[in-house]
Protein backbone atom coordinates (compact mmCIF):
# COMPACT_ATOMS: atom_id res chain seq x y z
CA UNK A 1 0.00 0.00 0.00
CA UNK A 2 1.37 3.42 -0.93
CA UNK A 3 0.98 6.38 1.38
CA UNK A 4 2.11 9.94 0.97
CA UNK A 5 4.31 10.95 3.90
CA UNK A 6 4.50 14.39 5.54
CA UNK A 7 7.80 15.14 3.83
CA UNK A 8 6.22 14.47 0.42
CA UNK A 9 7.69 11.07 -0.38
CA UNK A 10 5.74 8.09 -1.53
CA UNK A 11 6.22 5.08 0.72
CA UNK A 12 5.54 1.61 -0.56
CA UNK A 13 6.04 -0.23 2.69
CA UNK A 14 5.56 -3.76 1.39
CA UNK A 15 7.63 -3.20 -1.73
CA UNK A 16 10.43 -1.39 0.15
CA UNK A 17 10.52 -4.11 2.81
CA UNK A 18 10.77 -6.75 0.12
CA UNK A 19 13.51 -4.81 -1.68
CA UNK A 20 15.35 -4.21 1.59
CA UNK A 21 15.31 -7.92 2.40
CA UNK A 22 16.59 -8.78 -1.09
CA UNK A 23 19.20 -6.00 -0.88
CA UNK A 24 20.35 -7.32 2.50
CA UNK A 25 20.78 -10.68 0.83
CA UNK A 26 23.17 -9.10 -1.68
CA UNK A 27 20.79 -8.79 -4.66
CA UNK A 28 22.38 -5.97 -6.67
CA UNK A 29 19.25 -5.35 -8.71
CA UNK A 30 17.20 -4.76 -5.56
CA UNK A 31 19.93 -2.53 -4.16
CA UNK A 32 19.92 -0.39 -7.30
CA UNK A 33 16.11 -0.13 -7.46
CA UNK A 34 15.86 0.73 -3.78
CA UNK A 35 18.53 3.44 -3.90
CA UNK A 36 17.29 4.89 -7.20
CA UNK A 37 13.95 5.68 -5.52
CA UNK A 38 15.69 8.08 -3.15
CA UNK A 39 18.50 9.32 -5.39
CA UNK A 40 17.02 12.71 -6.35
CA UNK A 41 15.97 13.57 -2.77
CA UNK A 42 19.39 12.58 -1.48
CA UNK A 43 21.16 14.59 -4.16
CA UNK A 44 19.01 17.66 -3.39
CA UNK A 45 19.84 17.42 0.32
CA UNK A 46 23.54 16.83 -0.30
CA UNK A 47 23.73 19.65 -2.85
CA UNK A 48 22.21 22.11 -0.39
CA UNK A 49 24.77 21.12 2.23
CA UNK A 50 27.97 20.89 0.16
CA UNK A 51 26.94 23.55 -2.41
CA UNK A 52 29.05 22.16 -5.23
CA UNK A 53 27.71 19.82 -7.92
CA UNK A 54 30.85 17.69 -8.35
CA UNK A 55 31.28 17.32 -4.60
CA UNK A 56 27.58 16.48 -4.27
CA UNK A 57 27.93 13.71 -6.86
CA UNK A 58 30.90 12.27 -4.94
CA UNK A 59 29.05 12.48 -1.62
CA UNK A 60 25.97 10.86 -3.19
CA UNK A 61 28.09 7.93 -4.38
CA UNK A 62 29.71 7.63 -0.93
CA UNK A 63 26.26 7.73 0.67
CA UNK A 64 24.96 4.95 -1.55
CA UNK A 65 28.02 2.78 -0.92
CA UNK A 66 27.65 3.29 2.85
CA UNK A 67 23.95 2.45 2.62
CA UNK A 68 24.64 -0.82 0.80
CA UNK A 69 27.54 -1.77 3.08
CA UNK A 70 25.47 -1.03 6.20
CA UNK A 71 22.02 -2.14 5.02
CA UNK A 72 22.12 -5.06 7.45
CA UNK A 73 22.16 -2.47 10.28
CA UNK A 74 18.92 -0.87 9.06
CA UNK A 75 15.93 -1.53 11.33
CA UNK A 76 13.06 -2.51 8.98
CA UNK A 77 10.55 -0.99 11.43
CA UNK A 78 11.97 2.48 10.75
CA UNK A 79 11.67 4.79 7.77
CA UNK A 80 14.24 3.80 5.12
CA UNK A 81 14.23 7.29 3.54
CA UNK A 82 15.11 8.96 6.83
CA UNK A 83 17.85 6.40 7.41
CA UNK A 84 19.33 7.32 4.01
CA UNK A 85 18.95 11.06 4.77
CA UNK A 86 20.91 10.53 7.98
CA UNK A 87 23.72 8.79 6.09
CA UNK A 88 23.69 11.55 3.45
CA UNK A 89 23.79 14.34 6.04
CA UNK A 90 26.60 12.72 8.00
CA UNK A 91 28.59 11.98 4.85
CA UNK A 92 28.07 15.58 3.63
CA UNK A 93 29.26 17.04 6.92
CA UNK A 94 32.28 14.71 6.95
CA UNK A 95 33.10 15.81 3.40
CA UNK A 96 32.95 19.48 4.43
CA UNK A 97 35.20 18.86 7.44
CA UNK A 98 37.81 17.19 5.24
CA UNK A 99 37.54 19.99 2.70
CA UNK A 100 38.13 22.63 5.37
CA UNK A 101 41.24 20.85 6.59
CA UNK A 102 42.79 20.98 3.13
CA UNK A 103 42.15 24.68 2.47
CA UNK A 104 39.16 26.86 1.93
CA UNK A 105 40.12 28.60 -1.29
CA UNK A 106 36.55 28.63 -2.55
CA UNK A 107 35.39 30.83 0.35
CA UNK A 108 38.27 33.25 -0.18
CA UNK A 109 37.42 33.48 -3.87
CA UNK A 110 33.75 33.97 -3.00
CA UNK A 111 34.63 36.78 -0.57
CA UNK A 112 36.70 38.44 -3.28
CA UNK A 113 33.76 38.36 -5.69
CA UNK A 114 31.37 39.66 -3.04
CA UNK A 115 33.50 42.74 -2.41
CA UNK A 116 33.62 43.60 -6.11
CA UNK A 117 29.83 43.79 -6.65
CA UNK A 118 28.57 46.97 -8.28
CA UNK A 119 25.78 49.04 -6.68
CA UNK A 120 22.27 48.03 -7.73
CA UNK A 121 19.57 50.33 -9.08
CA UNK A 122 16.78 48.13 -10.39
CA UNK A 123 14.19 46.90 -7.80
CA UNK A 124 13.79 43.48 -9.43
CA UNK A 125 17.55 43.08 -9.57
CA UNK A 126 17.78 44.15 -5.93
CA UNK A 127 15.26 41.49 -4.89
CA UNK A 128 17.15 38.83 -6.83
CA UNK A 129 20.45 39.92 -5.33
CA UNK A 130 18.91 39.91 -1.84
CA UNK A 131 17.96 36.27 -2.41
CA UNK A 132 21.50 35.62 -3.61
CA UNK A 133 22.83 37.32 -0.47
CA UNK A 134 20.77 34.94 1.66
CA UNK A 135 22.10 31.98 -0.34
CA UNK A 136 25.67 33.24 0.10
CA UNK A 137 25.00 33.80 3.79
CA UNK A 138 23.75 30.20 4.04
CA UNK A 139 26.99 29.09 2.40
CA UNK A 140 29.03 30.92 5.01
CA UNK A 141 27.30 29.22 7.95
CA UNK A 142 28.78 26.40 9.98
CA UNK A 143 27.76 23.16 8.21
CA UNK A 144 25.74 21.97 11.23
CA UNK A 145 23.73 25.22 11.23
CA UNK A 146 23.22 24.99 7.48
CA UNK A 147 22.09 21.35 7.82
CA UNK A 148 19.44 22.04 10.46
CA UNK A 149 18.08 25.00 8.49
CA UNK A 150 17.89 22.94 5.29
CA UNK A 151 16.25 19.98 7.01
CA UNK A 152 13.74 22.24 8.81
CA UNK A 153 12.78 24.75 6.12
CA UNK A 154 13.57 23.15 2.79
CA UNK A 155 12.70 19.55 3.67
CA UNK A 156 9.95 20.44 6.18
CA UNK A 157 11.28 18.10 8.86
CA UNK A 158 9.96 18.28 12.43
CA UNK A 159 12.35 18.69 15.36
CA UNK A 160 12.02 14.97 16.06
CA UNK A 161 12.83 14.07 12.45
CA UNK A 162 15.88 16.33 12.44
CA UNK A 163 17.00 14.77 15.73
CA UNK A 164 16.65 11.32 14.19
CA UNK A 165 18.53 12.22 10.99
CA UNK A 166 21.40 13.91 12.84
CA UNK A 167 21.42 11.48 15.80
CA UNK A 168 21.14 14.26 18.36
CA UNK A 169 18.59 15.06 21.10
CA UNK A 170 15.59 17.27 20.23
CA UNK A 171 16.87 19.90 22.68
CA UNK A 172 20.11 20.11 20.72
CA UNK A 173 18.11 20.55 17.51
CA UNK A 174 16.27 23.52 19.05
CA UNK A 175 19.53 25.08 20.25
CA UNK A 176 21.17 24.56 16.84
CA UNK A 177 18.16 26.09 15.05
CA UNK A 178 18.17 29.09 17.38
CA UNK A 179 21.89 29.64 16.84
CA UNK A 180 21.53 29.02 13.10
CA UNK A 181 18.81 31.70 12.84
CA UNK A 182 20.99 34.16 14.71
CA UNK A 183 24.05 33.33 12.59
CA UNK A 184 22.03 33.58 9.37
CA UNK A 185 20.61 36.99 10.34
CA UNK A 186 24.12 38.23 11.11
CA UNK A 187 25.52 36.82 7.86
CA UNK A 188 22.67 38.38 5.83
CA UNK A 189 23.19 41.71 7.62
CA UNK A 190 26.89 41.52 6.79
CA UNK A 191 26.13 40.66 3.16
CA UNK A 192 23.75 43.62 3.05
CA UNK A 193 26.25 46.07 4.48
CA UNK A 194 28.96 44.78 2.14
CA UNK A 195 26.68 45.32 -0.84
CA UNK A 196 24.77 48.38 0.24
CA UNK A 197 21.45 46.58 0.91
C-alpha positions as CSV (number, residue, x, y, z in Angstrom):
1,X,0.0,0.0,0.0
2,X,1.4,3.4,-0.9
3,X,1.0,6.4,1.4
4,X,2.1,9.9,1.0
5,X,4.3,11.0,3.9
6,X,4.5,14.4,5.5
7,X,7.8,15.1,3.8
8,X,6.2,14.5,0.4
9,X,7.7,11.1,-0.4
10,X,5.7,8.1,-1.5
11,X,6.2,5.1,0.7
12,X,5.5,1.6,-0.6
13,X,6.0,-0.2,2.7
14,X,5.6,-3.8,1.4
15,X,7.6,-3.2,-1.7
16,X,10.4,-1.4,0.2
17,X,10.5,-4.1,2.8
18,X,10.8,-6.8,0.1
19,X,13.5,-4.8,-1.7
20,X,15.4,-4.2,1.6
21,X,15.3,-7.9,2.4
22,X,16.6,-8.8,-1.1
23,X,19.2,-6.0,-0.9
24,X,20.4,-7.3,2.5
25,X,20.8,-10.7,0.8
26,X,23.2,-9.1,-1.7
27,X,20.8,-8.8,-4.7
28,X,22.4,-6.0,-6.7
29,X,19.2,-5.3,-8.7
30,X,17.2,-4.8,-5.6
31,X,19.9,-2.5,-4.2
32,X,19.9,-0.4,-7.3
33,X,16.1,-0.1,-7.5
34,X,15.9,0.7,-3.8
35,X,18.5,3.4,-3.9
36,X,17.3,4.9,-7.2
37,X,13.9,5.7,-5.5
38,X,15.7,8.1,-3.2
39,X,18.5,9.3,-5.4
40,X,17.0,12.7,-6.3
41,X,16.0,13.6,-2.8
42,X,19.4,12.6,-1.5
43,X,21.2,14.6,-4.2
44,X,19.0,17.7,-3.4
45,X,19.8,17.4,0.3
46,X,23.5,16.8,-0.3
47,X,23.7,19.6,-2.9
48,X,22.2,22.1,-0.4
49,X,24.8,21.1,2.2
50,X,28.0,20.9,0.2
51,X,26.9,23.6,-2.4
52,X,29.1,22.2,-5.2
53,X,27.7,19.8,-7.9
54,X,30.9,17.7,-8.4
55,X,31.3,17.3,-4.6
56,X,27.6,16.5,-4.3
57,X,27.9,13.7,-6.9
58,X,30.9,12.3,-4.9
59,X,29.1,12.5,-1.6
60,X,26.0,10.9,-3.2
61,X,28.1,7.9,-4.4
62,X,29.7,7.6,-0.9
63,X,26.3,7.7,0.7
64,X,25.0,5.0,-1.6
65,X,28.0,2.8,-0.9
66,X,27.6,3.3,2.9
67,X,23.9,2.4,2.6
68,X,24.6,-0.8,0.8
69,X,27.5,-1.8,3.1
70,X,25.5,-1.0,6.2
71,X,22.0,-2.1,5.0
72,X,22.1,-5.1,7.5
73,X,22.2,-2.5,10.3
74,X,18.9,-0.9,9.1
75,X,15.9,-1.5,11.3
76,X,13.1,-2.5,9.0
77,X,10.6,-1.0,11.4
78,X,12.0,2.5,10.7
79,X,11.7,4.8,7.8
80,X,14.2,3.8,5.1
81,X,14.2,7.3,3.5
82,X,15.1,9.0,6.8
83,X,17.9,6.4,7.4
84,X,19.3,7.3,4.0
85,X,18.9,11.1,4.8
86,X,20.9,10.5,8.0
87,X,23.7,8.8,6.1
88,X,23.7,11.6,3.4
89,X,23.8,14.3,6.0
90,X,26.6,12.7,8.0
91,X,28.6,12.0,4.8
92,X,28.1,15.6,3.6
93,X,29.3,17.0,6.9
94,X,32.3,14.7,6.9
95,X,33.1,15.8,3.4
96,X,33.0,19.5,4.4
97,X,35.2,18.9,7.4
98,X,37.8,17.2,5.2
99,X,37.5,20.0,2.7
100,X,38.1,22.6,5.4
101,X,41.2,20.9,6.6
102,X,42.8,21.0,3.1
103,X,42.1,24.7,2.5
104,X,39.2,26.9,1.9
105,X,40.1,28.6,-1.3
106,X,36.5,28.6,-2.5
107,X,35.4,30.8,0.4
108,X,38.3,33.2,-0.2
109,X,37.4,33.5,-3.9
110,X,33.7,34.0,-3.0
111,X,34.6,36.8,-0.6
112,X,36.7,38.4,-3.3
113,X,33.8,38.4,-5.7
114,X,31.4,39.7,-3.0
115,X,33.5,42.7,-2.4
116,X,33.6,43.6,-6.1
117,X,29.8,43.8,-6.6
118,X,28.6,47.0,-8.3
119,X,25.8,49.0,-6.7
120,X,22.3,48.0,-7.7
121,X,19.6,50.3,-9.1
122,X,16.8,48.1,-10.4
123,X,14.2,46.9,-7.8
124,X,13.8,43.5,-9.4
125,X,17.5,43.1,-9.6
126,X,17.8,44.2,-5.9
127,X,15.3,41.5,-4.9
128,X,17.2,38.8,-6.8
129,X,20.4,39.9,-5.3
130,X,18.9,39.9,-1.8
131,X,18.0,36.3,-2.4
132,X,21.5,35.6,-3.6
133,X,22.8,37.3,-0.5
134,X,20.8,34.9,1.7
135,X,22.1,32.0,-0.3
136,X,25.7,33.2,0.1
137,X,25.0,33.8,3.8
138,X,23.8,30.2,4.0
139,X,27.0,29.1,2.4
140,X,29.0,30.9,5.0
141,X,27.3,29.2,7.9
142,X,28.8,26.4,10.0
143,X,27.8,23.2,8.2
144,X,25.7,22.0,11.2
145,X,23.7,25.2,11.2
146,X,23.2,25.0,7.5
147,X,22.1,21.4,7.8
148,X,19.4,22.0,10.5
149,X,18.1,25.0,8.5
150,X,17.9,22.9,5.3
151,X,16.3,20.0,7.0
152,X,13.7,22.2,8.8
153,X,12.8,24.8,6.1
154,X,13.6,23.2,2.8
155,X,12.7,19.6,3.7
156,X,9.9,20.4,6.2
157,X,11.3,18.1,8.9
158,X,10.0,18.3,12.4
159,X,12.3,18.7,15.4
160,X,12.0,15.0,16.1
161,X,12.8,14.1,12.4
162,X,15.9,16.3,12.4
163,X,17.0,14.8,15.7
164,X,16.7,11.3,14.2
165,X,18.5,12.2,11.0
166,X,21.4,13.9,12.8
167,X,21.4,11.5,15.8
168,X,21.1,14.3,18.4
169,X,18.6,15.1,21.1
170,X,15.6,17.3,20.2
171,X,16.9,19.9,22.7
172,X,20.1,20.1,20.7
173,X,18.1,20.5,17.5
174,X,16.3,23.5,19.0
175,X,19.5,25.1,20.2
176,X,21.2,24.6,16.8
177,X,18.2,26.1,15.0
178,X,18.2,29.1,17.4
179,X,21.9,29.6,16.8
180,X,21.5,29.0,13.1
181,X,18.8,31.7,12.8
182,X,21.0,34.2,14.7
183,X,24.1,33.3,12.6
184,X,22.0,33.6,9.4
185,X,20.6,37.0,10.3
186,X,24.1,38.2,11.1
187,X,25.5,36.8,7.9
188,X,22.7,38.4,5.8
189,X,23.2,41.7,7.6
190,X,26.9,41.5,6.8
191,X,26.1,40.7,3.2
192,X,23.7,43.6,3.0
193,X,26.3,46.1,4.5
194,X,29.0,44.8,2.1
195,X,26.7,45.3,-0.8
196,X,24.8,48.4,0.2
197,X,21.4,46.6,0.9
